[in-house]
């Protein structure tokens, strides 16, 4: 029979190992993100063919709020990136029937985003209040940007062109995130 002291020691060892493991993962987060983004961009390309010529007439500018990726604190940038991934995941997980994309590539794209969101949530310090104000402003800007895309898809009844335009926009968005993660 193990005594209480032995159980406490085991508990402390487990706590230290998981803390060390997660902090190691967090230290390598920018590198992991670059790989995920690179992979996501390749999967976006594999999901569909070349941009359909008939969709050029419908092209729309959504104007990504680049300032959300330019705050001074790295933590705020990580929070913004997590938000971006969540929004992209949300958009790419509904009403995809008319998209006519490669299902395997789409699924891998969604899985990669989901894993990255989980990783970011584990690493990002959300409770620190000095990030709160800028984070809220950024959150609203991002929400507005992604709502434009969501509304565009709804207005076009999630047709092929609206999905292709959104896919091209997500490509631009991920390229901006990639540029920022290389500086982190």
Phi, psi and omega in degrees: 000127181278136179279170183299323180297318178298318178296320179296318178299315179298316179301316180294320178297315179297317180300313181296319181293317181291323178295315179298315180300312183291326178290327175296316178299320181292326178295329181265009184303311180303320178295316178299317181299317180301317179295317180296317180295315178302313178297317180298320178296319178296319180293322176301319178294317181290333183300317183231173179278196175296157181300123183296131181303322183294345182271350182301325180296330185269358183309143183222146177262123181262345179054083177299132180284082187301334182298340179291341179259013183240019179289165183287324183275132178300325182298319180295322178296316180299320179296317179297319180296319177300316178301315181300313179299320180297316180296316179298316179301316180299311182298319183271022177231026177207150176049044183268007187300325182269000184289332180053047180256163174295116184297321181294314179297320178298314181297318178295322177298311180298316180299317179299315178298314182300314180298322180292322177299314179301314180299313180297317179300323180290330186262329187283132177275107185267343190271355183282122190287335181291347175271347193301309185299307182295327180296318180296316179299313179298317180301317180293319178297316179294318180300316180297317179299310182288333175294324177301316180294316180298316179295320177302313179299316180295315180301323180270009179055040177052039180285172183307311183296320180297323178290320180293321178294319178294321179297318178296321179294319179295327176298311179300316181300311180294328178294322177294317178298319179300315180302318181289317181295333177292337179269344183292000000 
